[in-house]
């Protein structure tokens, strides 16, 4: 049986919002008049709110989308329920991300006012930098029913107006200039010129970027160390876009284990682009309160003694918390009434003992 209402998936909202103008509709009202729907229906569709199934299909068709592609689909876990503790990959679903309240408050404060400001996230390897980038990108537009109770998501006054671009510079496709430029334009739903060189990219973005946009660059050190096509002219052009040609609507947030200015110096790059970052978020261990909240998310509660042991052994680093909580939960699910899980947990976190060394200096 077909659902009575559908909504646009969060990752397609920005593309859908910009589609009316591309299809010759100067306003939302003109689109509503053409399809014979109320203005509120059109607004709900364009901002990811539920609309009647038939209206959803009609509006999708009118704007050149396949409705099946852009419709939000409830995640279907492979084993009946999602894993509560994630250890091998970045966390992309906001409900499984914990902590970083101080950093989030500062970062969103830089983005909620005009002009948008740039920031750097610095932290040790496996400290959670990539997960934080994904959280910034997703939290403000994730439906409330997909979040934890009381999880804050109202960081921005009008989140539906923001465009987010995530770039992983470990991806070989992003290590070539043309591939990276195409990725940014496609993510912003802007026309990709032929050829997609730096001059044409600058023209397209300068002429068409009119809403707040945040480009998240993960593993910036890889881009500096391994990518000869990402040379000084490339980085200086990005600086020019952010500072002179987009009306304050463009910001960059970088993630790196080390200072980007120092990385640029060490790799023989000039530093003008890397001098525009006025705030640095240092990603270290979680606070005790944040760590306890993560532990308490277990579907089977842990004893106070086990909670204290996990806090002590992990030093509140999120990855180590996740590993130790995973081992304890597995122990409980298997009905084992022993402390063998502790030995296994300590064995599993050995590969990440660099996190337990001297704290990242702020």
Sine and cosine of phi, psi and omega as CSV:
sin_phi,cos_phi,sin_psi,cos_psi,sin_omega,cos_omega
0.00,0.00,0.73,-0.68,-0.08,-1.00
-0.97,0.24,0.64,-0.76,0.02,-1.00
-0.88,0.48,0.58,-0.81,-0.02,-1.00
-0.97,0.25,-0.38,0.93,0.03,-1.00
-0.60,-0.80,0.45,-0.89,0.01,-1.00
-0.67,-0.74,0.32,-0.95,0.11,-0.99
-0.64,-0.76,0.40,-0.92,0.00,-1.00
-0.94,0.33,0.71,-0.71,0.03,-1.00
-0.90,0.44,0.58,-0.81,-0.06,-1.00
-0.80,0.60,-0.60,0.80,-0.06,-1.00
-0.95,0.32,-0.21,0.98,0.00,-1.00
-0.96,-0.28,-0.07,1.00,-0.13,-0.99
-0.86,0.52,-0.71,0.71,-0.05,-1.00
-0.90,0.43,-0.63,0.77,0.04,-1.00
-0.91,0.42,-0.66,0.76,0.00,-1.00
-0.92,0.39,-0.65,0.76,-0.03,-1.00
-0.88,0.47,-0.58,0.82,-0.05,-1.00
-1.00,0.04,-0.12,0.99,-0.08,-1.00
-0.92,0.39,-0.64,0.77,-0.03,-1.00
-0.82,0.58,-0.70,0.71,-0.02,-1.00
-0.90,0.44,-0.61,0.79,0.02,-1.00
-0.92,0.40,-0.43,0.90,-0.01,-1.00
-0.99,-0.14,0.29,0.96,0.14,-0.99
1.00,0.04,0.26,0.97,0.05,-1.00
-0.99,-0.16,0.93,-0.37,-0.05,-1.00
-0.94,0.33,-0.31,0.95,-0.01,-1.00
-0.50,-0.87,0.27,-0.96,0.08,-1.00
-0.90,0.44,-0.57,0.82,0.02,-1.00
-0.89,0.45,-0.62,0.79,0.00,-1.00
-0.91,0.41,-0.59,0.81,0.08,-1.00
-0.92,0.40,-0.70,0.71,0.01,-1.00
-0.87,0.50,-0.67,0.74,0.01,-1.00
-0.90,0.43,-0.65,0.76,-0.03,-1.00
-0.91,0.42,-0.65,0.76,-0.05,-1.00
-1.00,-0.01,-0.16,0.99,0.03,-1.00
0.98,0.20,0.43,0.90,0.03,-1.00
-0.95,-0.31,0.27,-0.96,0.08,-1.00
-0.94,0.34,0.41,-0.91,0.03,-1.00
-0.89,0.46,-0.60,0.80,-0.01,-1.00
-0.90,0.44,-0.59,0.80,0.05,-1.00
-0.89,0.46,-0.70,0.71,0.01,-1.00
-0.90,0.44,-0.70,0.72,0.01,-1.00
-0.88,0.47,-0.68,0.73,0.01,-1.00
-0.88,0.48,-0.69,0.73,0.01,-1.00
-0.87,0.48,-0.73,0.68,-0.10,-1.00
-0.94,0.33,-0.36,0.93,-0.04,-1.00
-0.95,-0.30,0.16,0.99,0.11,-0.99
1.00,0.09,0.29,0.96,0.06,-1.00
-1.00,-0.05,0.42,-0.91,-0.06,-1.00
-0.89,0.45,0.65,-0.76,0.14,-0.99
-0.71,-0.70,0.28,-0.96,0.02,-1.00
-0.82,0.57,0.61,-0.79,-0.07,-1.00
-0.81,0.59,-0.75,0.66,-0.05,-1.00
-0.91,0.42,-0.62,0.78,0.05,-1.00
-0.91,0.42,-0.62,0.78,0.03,-1.00
-0.87,0.49,-0.72,0.70,-0.02,-1.00
-0.90,0.44,-0.68,0.73,-0.04,-1.00
-0.92,0.40,-0.71,0.71,0.00,-1.00
-0.91,0.40,-0.62,0.78,0.05,-1.00
-0.86,0.51,-0.74,0.67,-0.01,-1.00
-0.88,0.47,-0.69,0.73,-0.05,-1.00
-0.89,0.46,-0.52,0.85,-0.06,-1.00
-0.99,-0.16,0.16,0.99,0.13,-0.99
0.99,0.11,0.37,0.93,0.01,-1.00
-0.94,-0.35,0.50,-0.87,0.23,-0.97
-0.99,0.13,0.87,-0.50,-0.13,-0.99
-0.88,0.48,-0.54,0.84,0.00,-1.00
-0.91,0.42,-0.50,0.87,-0.05,-1.00
-0.97,0.25,-0.67,0.74,-0.12,-0.99
-1.00,-0.04,-0.17,0.99,-0.02,-1.00
-0.94,0.33,0.63,-0.77,0.04,-1.00
-0.92,0.38,0.73,-0.69,0.02,-1.00
-0.88,-0.47,0.82,-0.58,0.03,-1.00
-0.88,0.48,0.78,-0.63,0.00,-1.00
-0.83,0.56,0.68,-0.73,0.01,-1.00
-0.93,-0.38,0.99,-0.14,0.00,-1.00
-0.88,0.47,0.52,-0.86,-0.10,-1.00
-0.97,0.25,-0.42,0.91,-0.07,-1.00
-0.88,-0.48,0.42,0.91,0.06,-1.00
0.99,-0.12,-0.50,0.86,0.05,-1.00
-0.44,-0.90,0.51,-0.86,-0.06,-1.00
-0.95,0.32,0.41,-0.91,0.06,-1.00
-0.96,0.29,0.80,-0.60,-0.02,-1.00
-0.97,0.26,-0.36,0.93,-0.03,-1.00
-0.82,-0.57,0.84,-0.54,-0.15,-0.99
-0.91,-0.41,0.83,-0.56,-0.12,-0.99
-0.82,-0.57,-0.34,0.94,-0.14,-0.99
-0.96,-0.27,-0.04,1.00,-0.08,-1.00
-0.51,-0.86,0.34,-0.94,0.08,-1.00
-0.86,0.51,0.50,-0.87,0.04,-1.00
-1.00,0.08,0.86,-0.51,-0.03,-1.00
-0.94,-0.34,-0.37,0.93,0.04,-1.00
-1.00,-0.03,0.87,-0.49,-0.13,-0.99
-0.83,0.56,-0.51,0.86,-0.08,-1.00
-0.91,0.43,-0.32,0.95,-0.01,-1.00
-0.99,-0.17,0.11,0.99,0.01,-1.00
-0.98,-0.18,0.73,-0.68,-0.03,-1.00
-0.79,-0.61,0.55,-0.84,0.16,-0.99
0.99,0.13,-0.30,-0.95,-0.01,-1.00
0.91,0.41,0.48,0.88,-0.05,-1.00
-0.87,0.49,-0.67,0.74,0.00,-1.00
-0.88,0.48,-0.73,0.68,-0.04,-1.00
-0.92,0.40,-0.66,0.75,0.00,-1.00
-0.89,0.46,-0.68,0.74,-0.01,-1.00
-0.87,0.49,-0.71,0.70,-0.01,-1.00
-0.92,0.39,-0.69,0.72,-0.04,-1.00
-0.91,0.42,-0.71,0.70,-0.01,-1.00
-0.94,0.35,-0.49,0.87,0.09,-1.00
-0.89,0.45,-0.53,0.85,0.05,-1.00
-0.95,0.32,-0.39,0.92,-0.12,-0.99
-0.98,-0.21,-0.27,0.96,-0.11,-0.99
-1.00,-0.02,-0.09,1.00,0.04,-1.00
-0.87,-0.49,0.34,-0.94,-0.04,-1.00
-0.97,-0.25,0.71,-0.70,-0.03,1.00
-0.98,0.22,0.43,-0.90,0.09,-1.00
-0.90,0.44,0.57,-0.82,-0.03,-1.00
-0.89,-0.45,0.39,-0.92,-0.12,-0.99
-1.00,-0.07,0.42,-0.91,-0.03,-1.00
-0.53,-0.85,0.36,-0.93,0.07,-1.00
-0.85,-0.53,0.66,-0.75,0.13,-0.99
-0.94,-0.34,0.88,-0.48,-0.02,-1.00
-0.89,-0.45,0.74,-0.67,0.04,-1.00
-0.21,-0.98,0.33,-0.94,0.03,-1.00
-0.88,0.47,0.33,-0.95,0.10,-0.99
-0.85,0.52,0.70,-0.71,0.00,-1.00
0.93,0.36,0.42,0.91,0.04,-1.00
-1.00,-0.01,-0.13,0.99,0.06,-1.00
0.96,-0.30,0.31,0.95,-0.03,-1.00
-0.90,0.44,-0.72,0.69,-0.03,-1.00
-0.91,0.42,-0.65,0.76,0.04,-1.00
-0.88,0.48,-0.61,0.79,0.03,-1.00
-0.91,0.41,-0.64,0.76,0.07,-1.00
-0.87,0.50,-0.72,0.69,0.02,-1.00
-0.89,0.46,-0.61,0.79,-0.01,-1.00
-0.91,0.42,-0.70,0.71,0.06,-1.00
-0.83,0.57,-0.68,0.73,-0.06,-1.00
-0.93,0.36,-0.58,0.82,-0.21,-0.98
-0.96,-0.27,-0.46,0.89,-0.22,-0.98
-0.89,0.46,-0.60,0.80,-0.14,-0.99
-0.97,0.24,-0.26,0.96,-0.01,-1.00
-0.88,-0.48,0.14,0.99,0.04,-1.00
-0.98,0.17,0.77,-0.63,0.00,-1.00
-0.84,0.55,0.57,-0.82,-0.09,-1.00
-0.85,0.53,-0.55,0.83,-0.03,-1.00
-0.93,0.36,-0.22,0.97,0.04,-1.00
-0.99,-0.15,0.11,0.99,0.01,-1.00
-0.94,-0.33,0.24,-0.97,0.13,-0.99
-0.95,0.31,0.45,-0.89,0.10,-0.99
-0.83,0.56,0.70,-0.71,0.03,-1.00
0.95,0.32,0.11,0.99,0.03,-1.00
-0.95,0.30,0.82,-0.57,-0.08,-1.00
-0.95,0.32,0.75,-0.66,0.05,-1.00
-0.72,-0.69,-0.13,0.99,-0.08,-1.00
-1.00,0.01,0.80,0.60,-0.03,-1.00
-0.97,0.25,-0.46,0.89,-0.06,-1.00
-0.88,-0.48,0.57,-0.82,-0.04,-1.00
-0.92,0.39,-0.59,0.81,0.00,-1.00
-0.68,-0.73,0.95,0.30,-0.11,-0.99
-0.88,0.48,-0.44,0.90,-0.03,-1.00
-0.93,0.38,-0.26,0.97,0.00,-1.00
-1.00,0.09,-0.20,0.98,-0.11,-0.99
-1.00,0.04,0.57,-0.82,0.12,-0.99
-0.91,-0.41,0.68,-0.74,-0.03,-1.00
-0.81,-0.58,0.69,-0.72,0.05,-1.00
-0.81,-0.59,0.85,-0.52,0.06,-1.00
-0.97,-0.26,0.80,-0.60,-0.01,-1.00
-0.82,-0.58,0.85,-0.52,0.07,-1.00
-0.98,-0.18,0.95,-0.31,-0.06,-1.00
-0.97,0.26,-0.02,1.00,0.18,-0.98
-0.98,0.17,-0.26,0.96,0.05,-1.00
-0.96,0.27,0.85,-0.53,-0.07,-1.00
-0.84,0.54,-0.51,0.86,0.00,-1.00
-0.92,0.39,-0.44,0.90,-0.01,-1.00
-1.00,0.05,-0.09,1.00,-0.05,-1.00
-1.00,0.00,-0.07,1.00,0.14,-0.99
-0.96,-0.27,0.63,-0.77,-0.10,-0.99
-0.85,0.53,-0.74,0.67,-0.05,-1.00
-0.89,0.46,-0.66,0.75,0.00,-1.00
-0.89,0.45,-0.66,0.75,0.01,-1.00
-0.93,0.37,-0.69,0.72,0.01,-1.00
-0.89,0.45,-0.66,0.75,0.05,-1.00
-0.88,0.47,-0.67,0.74,0.00,-1.00
-0.86,0.52,-0.72,0.70,-0.01,-1.00
-0.89,0.45,-0.73,0.68,-0.02,-1.00
-0.90,0.44,-0.68,0.73,0.00,-1.00
-0.91,0.41,-0.63,0.78,0.03,-1.00
-0.91,0.42,-0.51,0.86,0.03,-1.00
-1.00,0.00,0.06,1.00,-0.01,-1.00
0.84,0.54,0.63,0.78,0.07,-1.00
-0.96,-0.27,0.44,-0.90,-0.03,-1.00
-0.90,0.43,0.73,-0.68,0.04,-1.00
-1.00,-0.01,0.89,-0.45,-0.04,-1.00
-0.97,0.26,0.28,-0.96,0.08,-1.00
-0.82,-0.58,0.88,-0.48,-0.08,1.00
-0.97,0.25,0.35,-0.94,0.00,-1.00
-1.00,-0.02,0.96,0.28,0.02,-1.00
-0.99,-0.12,0.03,-1.00,-0.12,-0.99
-0.91,0.41,-0.65,0.76,-0.01,-1.00
-0.88,0.48,-0.75,0.66,-0.03,-1.00
-0.93,0.37,-0.60,0.80,0.07,-1.00
-0.86,0.51,-0.73,0.69,0.01,-1.00
-0.87,0.49,-0.65,0.76,0.02,-1.00
-0.89,0.46,-0.73,0.68,-0.05,-1.00
-0.89,0.47,-0.74,0.67,-0.04,-1.00
-0.93,0.37,-0.70,0.72,-0.01,-1.00
-0.86,0.50,-0.62,0.79,-0.08,-1.00
-0.99,0.11,-0.36,0.93,-0.21,-0.98
-0.82,-0.57,-0.12,0.99,-0.03,-1.00
-1.00,0.00,0.96,-0.27,-0.09,-1.00
-0.83,-0.56,0.01,1.00,0.02,-1.00
-0.85,-0.53,0.39,-0.92,-0.05,-1.00
-0.85,0.53,0.77,-0.64,-0.12,-0.99
-0.71,-0.71,0.71,-0.70,0.00,-1.00
-0.82,-0.57,0.84,-0.54,0.06,-1.00
-0.97,-0.23,0.87,-0.49,-0.03,-1.00
-0.99,-0.17,0.90,-0.44,-0.03,-1.00
-0.95,-0.32,0.95,-0.31,-0.02,-1.00
-1.00,-0.05,0.62,-0.79,0.01,-1.00
0.86,0.51,0.81,0.59,-0.03,-1.00
-0.87,0.49,-0.47,0.88,0.01,-1.00
-0.88,0.48,-0.56,0.83,0.05,-1.00
-0.89,0.45,-0.66,0.75,0.01,-1.00
-0.89,0.46,-0.56,0.83,-0.01,-1.00
-0.99,0.16,-0.57,0.82,-0.12,-0.99
-1.00,0.06,-0.55,0.83,-0.20,-0.98
-0.88,-0.47,-0.07,1.00,-0.20,-0.98
-0.88,-0.48,1.00,0.03,-0.05,-1.00
-0.89,0.46,-0.43,0.90,0.01,-1.00
-0.95,0.32,-0.36,0.93,0.06,-1.00
-1.00,-0.02,0.96,0.29,-0.12,-0.99
-1.00,-0.07,-0.15,-0.99,-0.06,-1.00
-0.87,0.49,-0.61,0.79,-0.01,-1.00
-0.90,0.43,-0.56,0.83,0.05,-1.00
-0.90,0.43,-0.79,0.62,-0.05,-1.00
-0.92,0.39,-0.59,0.81,0.01,-1.00
-0.93,0.38,-0.53,0.85,0.06,-1.00
-0.93,0.38,-0.63,0.77,0.06,-1.00
-0.89,0.46,-0.65,0.76,0.06,-1.00
-0.87,0.50,-0.70,0.71,-0.03,-1.00
-0.88,0.47,-0.64,0.76,0.05,-1.00
-0.86,0.51,-0.75,0.66,-0.10,-1.00
-0.93,0.37,-0.57,0.82,-0.14,-0.99
-0.99,-0.12,-0.43,0.90,-0.16,-0.99
-0.79,-0.61,-0.37,0.93,-0.24,-0.97
-0.86,-0.51,0.06,1.00,-0.03,-1.00
-0.80,-0.60,0.30,0.95,0.12,-0.99
0.87,0.50,0.51,0.86,0.01,-1.00
0.98,0.21,0.19,0.98,-0.06,-1.00
-1.00,-0.07,0.02,1.00,-0.07,-1.00
-0.84,-0.54,0.74,-0.67,0.09,-1.00
-0.70,-0.71,0.46,-0.89,0.08,-1.00
-0.90,-0.44,0.63,-0.77,0.17,-0.99
-0.82,-0.58,0.85,-0.52,-0.04,-1.00
-0.97,-0.24,0.51,-0.86,0.14,-0.99
-0.83,-0.55,0.75,-0.66,-0.11,-0.99
-0.32,-0.95,0.49,-0.87,0.09,-1.00
-0.96,0.27,-0.30,0.95,-0.10,-1.00
-0.71,-0.71,0.22,-0.97,0.03,-1.00
-0.84,0.54,0.80,-0.60,0.01,-1.00
-0.91,0.42,-0.51,0.86,0.06,-1.00
-0.90,0.43,-0.67,0.74,0.02,-1.00
-0.93,0.37,-0.63,0.77,0.05,-1.00
-0.87,0.48,-0.69,0.72,0.02,-1.00
-0.88,0.47,-0.68,0.73,0.02,-1.00
-0.88,0.47,-0.69,0.72,-0.06,-1.00
-0.94,0.35,-0.40,0.92,-0.04,-1.00
-0.97,-0.24,0.17,0.99,0.09,-1.00
0.98,0.19,0.34,0.94,0.05,-1.00
-0.99,-0.10,0.47,-0.88,0.15,-0.99
-0.97,0.26,0.29,-0.96,-0.17,-0.99
-0.93,-0.36,0.16,0.99,-0.05,-1.00
-0.81,0.58,-0.70,0.72,0.01,-1.00
-0.88,0.47,-0.63,0.77,-0.12,-0.99
-0.99,0.13,-0.02,1.00,0.08,-1.00
-1.00,-0.04,-0.02,1.00,-0.05,-1.00
-1.00,-0.03,0.07,1.00,-0.08,-1.00
-0.99,-0.13,0.97,-0.23,-0.11,-0.99
-1.00,0.02,-0.14,0.99,0.01,-1.00
-0.71,-0.71,0.69,-0.72,0.05,-1.00
-0.86,-0.51,0.82,-0.57,0.10,-1.00
-0.99,-0.13,0.88,-0.47,0.03,-1.00
-1.00,-0.05,0.89,-0.46,-0.08,-1.00
-1.00,-0.09,0.95,-0.31,0.04,-1.00
-0.89,-0.45,-0.52,-0.85,0.04,-1.00
-0.94,0.33,0.35,-0.94,0.09,-1.00
-0.96,0.28,0.31,-0.95,0.16,-0.99
-0.96,0.29,0.28,-0.96,0.04,-1.00
-0.85,0.52,-0.66,0.75,0.00,-1.00
-0.89,0.45,-0.70,0.71,0.01,-1.00
-0.90,0.43,-0.67,0.75,0.00,-1.00
-0.90,0.44,-0.65,0.76,0.01,-1.00
-0.91,0.41,-0.58,0.82,0.04,-1.00
-0.90,0.43,-0.66,0.75,0.05,-1.00
-0.88,0.47,-0.74,0.68,-0.01,-1.00
-0.88,0.47,-0.64,0.77,-0.04,-1.00
-0.93,0.37,-0.18,0.98,0.02,-1.00
-0.97,0.23,-0.08,1.00,0.02,-1.00
-0.86,0.51,0.71,-0.71,0.03,-1.00
-0.91,0.41,-0.33,0.94,0.11,-0.99
-0.87,-0.49,0.88,-0.47,-0.08,-1.00
-0.87,0.49,0.55,-0.84,0.07,-1.00
-1.00,-0.10,0.43,-0.90,0.09,-1.00
-0.94,0.34,0.37,-0.93,0.03,-1.00
-0.85,0.53,-0.62,0.78,0.00,-1.00
-0.89,0.46,-0.67,0.74,0.01,-1.00
-0.93,0.36,-0.61,0.79,0.04,-1.00
-0.87,0.49,-0.72,0.70,-0.02,-1.00
-0.91,0.42,-0.62,0.79,0.02,-1.00
-0.90,0.43,-0.68,0.73,0.02,-1.00
-0.89,0.45,-0.68,0.73,0.02,-1.00
-0.87,0.49,-0.68,0.73,-0.04,-1.00
-0.92,0.39,-0.74,0.68,-0.08,-1.00
-0.95,0.32,-0.52,0.85,-0.04,-1.00
-1.00,0.05,-0.30,0.95,-0.14,-0.99
0.80,0.60,0.40,0.91,0.07,-1.00
0.94,0.34,0.30,0.96,0.13,-0.99
-0.96,0.28,0.76,-0.65,-0.13,-0.99
-0.85,0.52,-0.66,0.75,-0.01,-1.00
-0.89,0.45,-0.68,0.73,-0.01,-1.00
-0.93,0.37,-0.60,0.80,0.11,-0.99
-0.86,0.51,-0.72,0.69,-0.03,-1.00
-0.88,0.48,-0.68,0.74,-0.03,-1.00
-0.91,0.41,-0.74,0.67,-0.04,-1.00
-0.92,0.38,-0.62,0.78,0.06,-1.00
-0.91,0.42,-0.63,0.78,0.05,-1.00
-0.86,0.51,-0.72,0.70,-0.02,-1.00
-0.91,0.42,-0.65,0.76,0.01,-1.00
-0.92,0.40,-0.68,0.74,0.00,-1.00
-0.89,0.45,-0.67,0.74,0.04,-1.00
-0.86,0.51,-0.66,0.75,0.03,-1.00
-0.86,0.51,-0.70,0.71,-0.01,-1.00
-0.93,0.36,-0.66,0.75,-0.01,-1.00
-0.90,0.44,-0.51,0.86,0.01,-1.00
-1.00,0.10,-0.03,1.00,0.03,-1.00
0.95,0.31,0.39,0.92,-0.02,-1.00
-1.00,0.05,0.79,-0.61,-0.03,-1.00
-0.95,-0.30,0.90,0.43,-0.01,-1.00
-0.49,-0.87,0.04,-1.00,-0.03,-1.00
-0.97,-0.26,0.35,0.94,0.01,-1.00
-0.87,0.50,-0.49,0.87,-0.04,-1.00
-0.88,0.47,-0.47,0.88,0.00,-1.00
-0.92,0.39,-0.69,0.72,0.04,-1.00
-0.88,0.47,-0.68,0.73,0.02,-1.00
-0.90,0.43,-0.66,0.75,0.01,-1.00
-0.88,0.48,-0.70,0.72,0.02,-1.00
-0.90,0.44,-0.58,0.82,0.04,-1.00
-0.91,0.41,-0.65,0.76,-0.05,-1.00
-0.94,0.35,-0.50,0.87,-0.04,-1.00
-1.00,0.01,-0.01,1.00,0.00,-1.00
-0.85,0.53,-0.57,0.82,-0.04,-1.00
-0.93,0.37,-0.21,0.98,-0.10,-0.99
-0.85,-0.53,0.47,0.88,-0.03,-1.00
-0.93,0.37,-0.24,0.97,0.07,-1.00
-0.87,0.49,-0.44,0.90,0.03,-1.00
-0.93,0.37,-0.43,0.90,-0.07,-1.00
-1.00,0.02,-0.10,0.99,0.05,-1.00
-0.95,0.30,-0.23,-0.97,-0.08,-1.00
-0.79,0.62,0.68,-0.73,-0.03,-1.00
-0.88,0.48,0.50,-0.87,0.06,-1.00
-0.90,0.45,0.83,-0.55,-0.02,-1.00
-0.96,0.27,0.68,-0.73,0.03,-1.00
-0.98,-0.18,0.00,0.00,0.00,0.00
